[in-house]
Structures are given as structure tokens and as C-alpha cells.
Amino acid sequence: MSHVLVIGGGIVGCAAAWELTRRGASVTLAEPRPIAGGASQASAGMLAPHTEGRHDGAMLGLGLRSLALYDGFIAALRDEGQQVTYARTGALHVALTDDEARELESIARSASPETGCEFIDAGSVRSLEPAVTRKARGGLRIPSHGFVDVVGLVRALWASASQRGAQLEPSSVRSIEGSSGGVRVVFDAGPREYTHVVVAAGAWAGTIDIAGVPALPVRPVRGQLLALTWSTVPPRHTLWGPRCYAVPWADGTLLVGATVEEVGFEEQATAAGVQQLLNAVTELAPPAASAAFLGARVGLRPGTPDDRPIVGRSEKVPGLIYATGHYRNGALLAPLTAVAVADLVEGRALDDVWEPCRPGRFGAY
């Protein structure tokens, strides 16, 4: 039985730990923060491959493959007694100018029929979602999109993994190197050895010293997210505007995001970020101005130079596996990444869909 150390207690790390324990591995999860205490707690949980992959065919392919796994992913957790908020209520992109409307119409024309994407005119937008501004010039409806409660999902994944014996190591990893027994990991409290180590440390992946390789090209990208309480009937779809998105929950909560800020490891919310999102959501859906303000959340997304994840085996340290750099797509790609990690631990080759995400594109890692 493999003894696997997973570094990172966010959506990717906990999904990997869950899948590995399902396959019989002995798993330790290294996370000095609370589970889901990093970028995951500030994620709106959008499952939107046609949006996130609009300008990158590789990311579209990954997103579609992972979204196809989601129903079974959530069903398996529910069978294990875990409850997770998850819905496929669709998305509506709203154009506020004629140019934006023409772009959305072009996207609808070029989409394959099985996607179900359709362009609708301004009147249909307002009929479908009365809260949307009367300035709307049209919209793109994508019925397959949805959302998931990321914090609830991460905690559910870890709870199930724990029930199968996964252990928590609440300390930071300082360094990693190969050894005769597998992979040697140095924690604050000293060294230990594992058969395999999975680096799923998100924005902090680049701070881990890995013997013989440069720092991983992963940087923190701050995102601020607002939580509001809708005072009237909430929208039915996830709404996308030119400057924000809004995810409505059945309980009246509206999650509004998200800023994209290159500020290093600064995790505090800012007045400017909150104001930016409030202005954007009230422009998109004016009734949001009367919503109650519940608060702002902040997370550091793990960005890479090409905005694609880093997933695959290390060329330099046998037994070391990378699963990081998911940027805005950690929630969407979690099921597919978990399968990839477990396959790698079992000695299988990665599916070709992961080829654009191999670590070697940035050098010998």
C-alpha cells in the first residue's frame, strides 16, 4: 500500500486525498491552516468550462471532461453521508453594449449544438432574469453550467477521506528531496519519508524547496469575493457581466466576484476591491443595491505563466507529483485532477488531455 503525503488542504489537495483513500492508499495531508482556509474559502464555486475555456482550447477540454464527472463525484460523497450544495442551474452572460452582444452572438453561432448554448435578445434576457439591468443588449445562455459550495465540498472530501484513515499533519513543509525509500520531506518538526508526495499547495507551491529544481512558477493572485443577501426573488442563473459574476444560492445568498490583483501574498480585503465589485454587480443587476452586505472574502489563487495547471510527475524526484497552479479553475477541475493524481500514484500514464499541463513545459521539474 502506498503511503502518500498530499501537501495542501484546499479543493485540489482534499479531492486527491479522497480519491487516493478510495483506492486504498494510506494518506497524510499536510496543511498548517484550517481545511479550506486558503483560496477555497473565497471561491464562488462556478462550474463554467465554456466561460473559463473560451480563449484556450486546452482548458475547455479539461473543463468539459471534469464537469462530466461532477454528478458522479457529488453522488459518491452523498452516498458516504456527506451533504454538499451543488446545482446545475445554468449561466447567463449579459451584454451591456452592442459590441458585447455581437461577440456573444458569435460565440453562440460557433458553439457545437450539443452544448446547448444560445443567444437571446434583450427582451428575452429581461424575461428570463427580471433583475438584470434594462440596459442589457442581449445574452448568452449556457444551460450546462452550475456551481458548488466549495468550502462545503472541501470539508466533505476531507471528512470522507478521514473516515478511511487519512491523517492530518498540521505543519508546513520546508523541503522535499529524493531518497532511497521514496521521497524525503522536511517539516517544521523534522524529516519523514513517503512513497509518493503530491504538491497541491496552491499559491504556496512555489515556496517549497525541492532539491535539484528551481522554484515552481506559481504565483499568488488575489481575488476578493462579496457575500450578499438578496432581498427579493434571486436570479435563477449564474449571471456574468463585463466586470463581475454573481452566483445565486437557493437561500438568497449572492456571491459576487472577483477581483484579479497581483499583490503578492497580501490576503486582506480592501475598500477599493469591495467598491469595485459593488459597482459592477449593481450595474449588472440594479436590485443588488438593496441587498444586505454579509462580508468580503479573500483568497490567493495559484497562477502560472500560461494560466494552466501544473499536473504530472517530477522529472527530477521520483515519487513526486505536481497538482497545482489551477488559478480560477480549482473547483471545476478537482474531480479530474484527483483521478489524475491517483492514476500517477498507481503508476499509470496521464490521459493525453493533460499534455498541455505537464510540468516540463517550464523546464526540468
Secondary structure by P-SEA (a helix, b strand, c coil): ccbbbbccccaaaaaaaaaaaaaccbbbbbbcccccccccccccccccccccccccaaaaaaaaaaaaaaaaaaaaaaaacccccccccbbbbbbccaaaaaaaaaaaaaccccccbbbbcaaaaaaaccccccccccccccccccccaaaaaaaaaaaaaaaaccccccccccccccccccbbbbcccbbbbbcbbbcccccccccccccccccccbbbbbbbbbbbbbcccccccccccccbbbbbccccbbbbbbbbbcccccccccaaaaaaaaaaaaaaccccccccccbbbbbbcccccccccccccccccccbbbbcccccccccaaaaaaaaaaaaaaccccccccccccccccccc
